[in-house]
Amino acid sequence: MNKSKRLILTGSILLFIGLLLAFFSNYYNLQVMGKTSLGVGIFAPPENSAEWNRKETLRKISDISFYFGIFITAVGIALQTAGSLTSK
């Protein structure tokens, strides 16, 4: 396998990982929002309670996986572009 095909394959794998991280981010975001996404108004848990801390942790996981997924996707796009340009 030559260099261009390896770049394209690596970029494709990174794009797939970026897609999975987007799904994980969405899942954790739904865990944080709860029934609010259904249009039901709910009150926030008391600050510094166990439920508050759980939701804060889930929100941080959601944010980290979202931004890391964007970074991985950008690297995958760059690798695929570099692979397609070097194949000629």
Secondary structure, 3 states (H helix, E strand, C coil): CCHHHHHHHHHHHHHHHHHHHHHHHHHHHHHHHHHHHHCCCCCCCCCCCHHHHHHHHHHHHHHHHHHHHHHHHHHHHHHHHHHHHHCC
